[in-house]
């Protein structure tokens, strides 16, 4: 290369994408999903749920301070984190299922990046106009008063959406009305303000400026999805055998046969990631189906049947090229891969529901004290010590009685009280030191160890639970 030649860049500058407004069934479906998902996200922390006087009344609350997760009538304790793990496994299997059946349908309709980007584009369209108006504004080099006013108005609305997004997130971790008051009065914890600031800026930048770049470069799913898909997966595609050759004026003069595609670029102009679906399947495609709505609208205007761009499976290409209709959609969806994912998803869900309804309201752990393994009392009796943790999952205090079964000579003593029962506050775990005593010449005292069972009974309703452990004797 000559020293006088300018060095060429290895990277092309990003060309901003200004999707055109489109209407149709898929666009309407996206609007519905946008309204439902954003409504759930923003409104859920404000739903109240009465759990009793000593428990929070927020329906969905991740209480990190007290290590609890509340979801309506369900309360998850730290040792029950397997419920959360199970839900994450179900979410992953559900994503595999939908991807194997319909491609990146999650990305196109329900992914948070897609939902907030749709909302930001809607705001941009309201303020700056549709695609052509936004393109003219973008290409205008001079920053006059009108351009500055439109830009600032748009950015302020985007920041308010980002602020609402970050604010809604922190409300899931504390009582929403109380936290809102503290935020307004500047009395909230610095972590709350930091979290809101970070989420506000990430929402502002990701939804307003990076948009499709997050889907193409930052998200790993486009690189993983191919493992979930096969030739029977329904994806958005272009029926090239029907659309080609496109109706260019040169082709008309030459008298060549014409396809249905008139090269109007409507499918490209509405695409939120800026690709041409007529070039075939591409990593960037999020399967949002807006190109289907745009193409169907054009086909209706020129008197051609819909479906030039449509959801289709690669396995149907040969049939359609020969003039046969595609197979039923259910034959594509109900196949071994999707059935396997559905079975696994259902199995995990059934296991979680079973575990949820089978768990007890009383839980107990028993930890023997091993140093020393036993103590010989002044009267010759043998005493073992245990730490018993009692968990009261209900919203009211409960009186628990502790007893031991195994050998009739064994008896229980509780540290700090002459009684065999203790009161455990509502929704609390209590650690109680417990002693099991055996007379000096009894079988448990003389044996090396004896199997015993420690019982706990709710004196209010008769609920019971137990743990098995051992009693250590002198072994001679």
C-alpha positions in Angstrom: 0.0 0.0 0.0 1.3 3.4 -0.9 2.1 5.7 2.0 -0.2 8.3 0.4 -3.2 6.0 0.4 -5.6 6.4 3.4 -5.8 3.4 5.7 -9.1 1.6 5.4 -11.1 0.7 8.5 -11.8 -2.9 9.3 -15.1 -1.9 10.9 -18.1 -0.3 9.3 -19.9 2.4 11.2 -23.4 1.4 12.3 -26.2 2.6 10.1 -29.2 3.6 12.4 -32.4 1.6 11.6 -35.7 3.4 11.4 -38.4 0.8 11.1 -41.6 1.9 9.3 -45.0 1.6 10.9 -46.9 -1.5 9.9 -50.3 -2.9 10.8 -51.4 -6.5 10.7 -52.1 -9.5 13.0 -48.5 -10.1 14.0 -48.0 -6.4 14.8 -51.2 -6.4 16.8 -50.1 -9.5 18.7 -46.8 -7.7 19.5 -48.8 -4.8 20.9 -50.8 -7.0 23.1 -47.8 -8.8 24.5 -46.0 -5.5 25.0 -49.0 -4.1 27.0 -49.4 -7.3 29.1 -45.7 -7.8 29.9 -45.1 -4.2 30.8 -48.3 -4.1 32.8 -47.2 -7.2 34.8 -43.7 -5.7 35.3 -44.8 -2.2 36.4 -47.9 -3.1 38.4 -47.0 -6.4 40.2 -45.1 -4.8 43.1 -48.3 -2.8 44.0 -50.5 -5.9 44.4 -51.4 -6.5 48.0 -51.7 -10.0 49.7 -52.8 -10.4 53.3 -50.5 -12.8 55.1 -51.2 -11.8 58.7 -50.2 -9.0 61.0 -46.5 -9.9 61.3 -45.8 -10.6 57.6 -45.4 -8.4 54.6 -48.6 -7.8 52.6 -46.9 -7.4 49.2 -48.0 -10.2 46.8 -44.6 -10.6 45.1 -41.6 -9.7 47.3 -37.9 -10.8 47.3 -37.1 -10.0 51.0 -33.3 -10.3 51.0 -33.1 -8.9 54.6 -35.1 -11.7 56.0 -34.1 -14.2 53.3 -37.6 -14.9 52.0 -39.3 -15.0 48.6 -43.0 -14.3 48.7 -45.2 -15.1 45.7 -48.9 -14.6 46.6 -49.7 -17.6 48.9 -46.3 -19.2 48.4 -43.4 -18.5 50.7 -39.9 -19.8 49.8 -37.3 -20.1 52.5 -33.5 -20.2 51.8 -33.3 -23.9 52.2 -36.1 -24.3 49.6 -34.1 -22.6 46.8 -34.6 -25.7 44.7 -38.0 -24.2 43.9 -36.3 -21.3 42.2 -33.8 -23.6 40.5 -36.7 -25.6 39.2 -38.5 -22.6 37.8 -35.2 -21.6 36.1 -35.0 -25.1 34.6 -38.6 -24.8 33.4 -37.9 -21.4 31.8 -34.9 -22.9 30.0 -36.8 -25.9 28.8 -39.7 -23.6 27.7 -37.3 -21.5 25.7 -35.9 -24.7 24.0 -39.4 -25.9 23.3 -40.6 -22.6 21.7 -37.3 -22.3 19.7 -37.5 -25.8 18.3 -41.2 -25.2 17.3 -41.2 -21.6 16.1 -37.6 -20.4 16.0 -36.7 -17.2 17.8 -40.3 -16.5 18.7 -39.2 -15.5 22.3 -36.8 -12.9 20.8 -39.4 -11.5 18.5 -42.3 -11.1 21.0 -41.4 -11.3 24.7 -37.7 -10.6 25.2 -37.3 -7.5 27.4 -34.9 -6.0 24.9 -37.6 -6.4 22.2 -40.4 -5.1 24.4 -38.6 -2.0 25.5 -37.2 -1.3 22.0 -40.7 -1.5 20.6 -41.8 1.0 23.3 -38.9 3.3 22.5 -39.6 3.2 18.8 -43.2 4.0 19.5 -42.2 7.1 21.4 -39.8 8.0 18.7 -42.5 7.7 16.1 -44.9 9.8 18.1 -42.4 12.6 18.5 -40.4 12.6 15.3 -42.8 11.0 12.8 -42.7 7.8 10.8 -39.7 6.3 9.0 -39.3 9.0 6.2 -39.6 11.9 8.7 -37.0 10.3 11.0 -34.7 9.6 8.2 -34.8 13.2 7.0 -34.2 14.4 10.6 -31.2 12.0 10.9 -29.7 13.1 7.7 -30.1 16.8 8.5 -26.6 17.9 9.4 -27.6 21.2 11.0 -28.7 21.1 14.6 -31.5 23.8 14.4 -34.1 24.5 17.1 -36.6 22.0 15.7 -34.2 19.1 15.6 -32.8 20.0 19.1 -36.4 20.2 20.5 -37.4 16.9 19.0 -34.3 15.2 20.2 -34.5 16.5 23.7 -38.2 15.7 24.0 -37.6 12.1 22.8 -34.6 11.6 25.2 -36.5 13.0 28.2 -39.4 10.5 27.6 -36.9 7.7 27.1 -35.2 8.7 30.4 -38.6 8.7 32.2 -39.3 5.2 30.9 -35.9 4.1 32.0 -36.5 5.7 35.4 -39.8 3.8 35.7 -38.1 0.6 34.7 -35.4 0.9 37.4 -37.9 2.1 40.0 -40.2 -0.8 39.4 -37.3 -3.2 39.7 -36.3 -2.1 43.2 -39.9 -2.3 44.4 -39.7 -6.1 44.1 -37.1 -6.1 46.9 -38.9 -3.9 49.5 -42.4 -2.8 50.4 -43.3 -0.7 47.4 -45.3 2.1 49.0 -42.8 2.5 51.8 -39.8 2.5 49.5 -41.5 5.0 47.1 -42.0 7.4 50.0 -38.4 6.9 51.1 -37.1 7.5 47.6 -39.1 10.7 47.2 -38.0 12.0 50.7 -34.4 11.0 49.9 -34.3 8.6 52.8 -33.9 5.4 50.9 -30.7 3.3 51.0 -28.0 4.3 48.6 -28.2 0.9 47.0 -31.7 1.7 45.8 -30.7 4.9 44.2 -27.6 3.2 42.6 -29.7 0.4 41.2 -32.3 2.8 39.8 -29.6 4.9 38.2 -27.9 1.9 36.6 -31.1 0.4 35.2 -32.3 3.8 34.0 -29.2 4.3 32.0 -29.0 0.7 30.6 -32.6 0.9 29.6 -32.0 4.3 28.0 -29.0 3.2 26.1 -30.1 -0.4 25.1 -33.6 0.6 24.1 -32.8 4.0 22.6 -29.4 3.6 20.8 -28.1 0.1 20.7 -31.4 -1.7 19.9 -30.6 -4.5 17.4 -26.9 -4.4 18.3 -27.8 -6.1 21.6 -29.6 -8.8 19.7 -26.9 -9.3 17.2 -23.7 -8.9 19.2 -24.4 -9.0 22.9 -27.0 -11.7 23.2 -25.6 -15.3 23.0 -28.9 -16.9 22.0 -28.5 -16.3 18.2 -25.4 -18.5 18.3 -27.1 -21.2 20.5 -30.5 -21.4 18.8 -29.3 -23.5 15.9 -28.9 -26.5 18.2 -32.6 -26.3 19.1 -33.9 -26.1 15.5 -34.2 -28.5 12.6 -35.7 -28.6 9.1 -39.2 -28.9 10.7 -38.9 -25.7 12.7 -41.4 -23.0 11.6 -39.5 -19.8 10.9 -40.1 -16.6 9.0 -39.0 -17.2 5.4 -39.4 -16.0 1.8 -41.0 -18.2 -0.8 -38.3 -17.6 -3.4 -39.9 -20.0 -5.9 -43.0 -17.9 -5.9 -41.5 -14.4 -5.7 -38.7 -14.7 -8.3 -37.8 -13.2 -10.6 -38.9 -9.9 -9.1 -40.8 -7.5 -11.2 -38.2 -5.0 -12.3 -38.9 -2.8 -15.2 -36.0 -4.3 -17.1 -37.5 -7.8 -16.8 -40.8 -6.6 -18.1 -39.2 -5.1 -21.2 -37.4 -8.4 -21.8 -40.7 -10.3 -21.6 -39.4 -12.7 -18.9 -41.9 -14.5 -16.6 -42.6 -12.5 -13.4 -42.7 -13.6 -9.8 -45.0 -12.1 -7.2 -42.3 -10.0 -5.5 -42.4 -6.4 -6.8 -39.2 -5.4 -5.0 -41.1 -2.7 -3.0 -38.7 -3.1 0.0 -41.7 -3.0 2.4 -40.3 -6.1 4.2 -36.9 -4.4 4.7 -38.4 -1.1 5.8 -40.4 -2.6 8.7 -37.6 -4.9 9.9 -36.3 -3.8 13.4 -32.9 -5.3 12.7 -32.6 -4.0 9.2 -32.2 -7.3 7.2 -33.7 -8.4 4.0 -35.6 -11.7 4.7 -35.4 -12.5 0.9 -31.7 -13.2 1.3 -32.6 -16.3 3.4 -32.3 -17.2 7.0 -29.9 -14.9 8.9 -28.5 -14.8 12.4 -29.9 -11.3 12.9 -33.6 -12.3 12.3 -35.6 -12.3 15.5 -38.7 -13.9 14.0 -40.9 -10.9 14.8 -43.0 -11.5 11.6 -43.5 -7.8 10.9 -42.2 -8.5 7.4 -45.1 -10.9 7.0 -47.6 -8.1 7.8 -45.9 -5.7 5.4 -45.7 -8.2 2.5 -49.3 -9.4 3.0 -50.5 -5.8 2.8 -48.7 -5.3 -0.5 -50.0 -8.6 -1.9 -53.5 -7.6 -1.0 -53.0 -4.3 -2.9 -51.7 -5.9 -6.1 -54.3 -8.7 -6.0 -51.9 -11.6 -5.1 -52.5 -14.3 -2.4 -50.8 -13.7 1.0 -47.9 -15.8 2.2 -45.1 -14.7 -0.1 -43.3 -14.2 3.3 -44.7 -16.4 5.9 -43.9 -18.9 8.7 -42.7 -22.0 7.0 -40.5 -25.1 7.5 -37.5 -26.0 5.4 -38.9 -29.6 5.0 -41.9 -28.2 3.1 -39.8 -26.5 0.4 -39.8 -29.4 -2.0 -43.5 -29.9 -1.7 -44.3 -26.3 -2.3 -41.9 -26.0 -5.3 -43.8 -28.9 -6.9 -47.1 -27.2 -6.3 -48.3 -29.3 -3.3 -49.6 -27.6 -0.1 -47.4 -27.5 3.0 -48.0 -30.0 5.7 -50.2 -29.2 8.7 -48.7 -26.9 11.2 -49.3 -29.5 13.9 -47.2 -32.0 12.1 -44.3 -29.6 12.4 -44.9 -28.7 16.0 -45.7 -32.2 17.3 -42.5 -34.1 16.6 -40.1 -36.1 18.8 -37.9 -33.0 19.7 -40.8 -30.9 20.9 -42.6 -33.8 22.6 -39.4 -34.5 24.5 -39.0 -30.9 25.6 -42.7 -30.8 26.6 -42.4 -34.0 28.6 -39.3 -32.7 30.4 -40.9 -29.4 31.1 -44.1 -31.1 32.4 -42.0 -33.5 34.6 -40.1 -30.6 36.3 -43.4 -28.7 36.8 -45.2 -31.7 38.3 -42.2 -32.3 40.6 -42.3 -28.7 41.8 -46.1 -28.7 42.4 -45.8 -32.0 44.2 -43.0 -30.7 46.4 -44.9 -27.5 47.1 -48.1 -29.3 48.3 -46.2 -32.0 50.2 -44.0 -29.7 52.2 -44.8 -29.4 55.9 -45.7 -26.2 57.9 -43.2 -27.5 60.6 -39.6 -28.1 59.7 -36.9 -29.2 62.1 -33.2 -29.9 61.9 -31.2 -31.7 64.5 -27.4 -31.3 65.0 -25.8 -33.4 67.7 -23.0 -31.8 69.7 -20.0 -34.0 69.2 -17.6 -32.3 71.7 -18.0 -34.1 74.0 -20.1 -36.9 72.5 -21.7 -37.4 76.0 -21.6 -36.2 79.5 -21.7 -38.3 82.7 -23.9 -36.6 85.3 -23.3 -36.8 89.1 -26.0 -39.4 89.5 -24.4 -41.6 86.8 -26.9 -40.8 84.1 -25.6 -40.1 80.5 -26.6 -36.9 78.7 -26.3 -36.0 75.0 -26.7 -32.5 73.7 -28.4 -31.4 70.4 -29.1 -28.2 68.7 -32.6 -28.3 67.3 -33.8 -25.6 64.8 -37.5 -25.2 64.6 -39.1 -23.5 61.6 -42.6 -22.0 62.0 -43.8 -21.2 58.4 -47.2 -19.9 59.5 -48.2 -16.2 60.2 -48.9 -16.7 63.9 -46.9 -17.9 66.9 -47.0 -21.6 67.7 -46.3 -23.7 70.8 -44.1 -26.7 70.0 -43.6 -29.7 72.2 -40.4 -31.8 71.9 -40.2 -35.5 72.8 -38.0 -38.5 72.1 -38.8 -42.0 71.0 -36.5 -45.0 70.9 -36.0 -46.4 74.4 -38.6 -45.9 77.2 -35.9 -44.8 79.7 -34.9 -41.7 77.6 -36.2 -38.3 78.6 -36.0 -34.8 77.2 -34.8 -31.6 78.8 -34.9 -28.1 77.2 -32.3 -25.5 78.0 -33.7 -22.4 79.6 -37.2 -23.8 80.5 -38.5 -26.5 82.8 -41.2 -27.4 80.3 -41.0 -29.7 77.3 -42.4 -27.1 74.9 -41.4 -23.7 73.5 -43.1 -20.9 71.6 -41.8 -20.1 68.1 -42.8 -16.7 66.7 -44.6 -16.4 63.4 -42.6 -17.0 60.2 -39.4 -17.5 62.2 -36.7 -20.1 62.9 -35.7 -20.7 66.5 -32.6 -22.5 67.7 -33.2 -24.5 70.9 -30.6 -26.5 72.9 -32.0 -29.9 73.8 -30.7 -32.6 76.2 -31.6 -36.3 76.0 -30.8 -38.1 79.3 -30.6 -41.8 80.0 -30.3 -43.5 83.5 -26.8 -44.8 84.3 -27.4 -48.5 84.0 -30.0 -48.4 81.2 -29.4 -49.9 77.8 -28.8 -46.6 75.9 -26.2 -45.6 78.5 -24.3 -48.9 78.2 -24.5 -49.1 74.4 -22.1 -47.3 72.1 -25.0 -45.7 70.3 -28.8 -46.0 70.1 -31.1 -44.9 67.3 -33.6 -42.3 68.5 -36.2 -40.1 67.0 -36.9 -36.6 68.1 -40.5 -35.5 67.5 -42.0 -32.0 67.4 -45.7 -31.4 67.8 -47.8 -28.3 67.3 -50.0 -28.1 70.4 -52.5 -26.0 68.5 -53.4 -28.2 65.6 -51.5 -31.5 66.2 -49.1 -31.2 63.2 -46.0 -33.3 63.8 -42.6 -33.7 62.3 -39.5 -35.7 63.3 -35.8 -36.3 62.7 -33.8 -39.4 63.3 -30.5 -39.2 65.2 -28.4 -41.3 67.6 -27.8 -41.3 71.3 -24.2 -41.9 72.4 -23.5 -44.1 75.4 -20.4 -45.3 77.2 -20.1 -48.4 75.0 -19.0 -50.9 77.7 
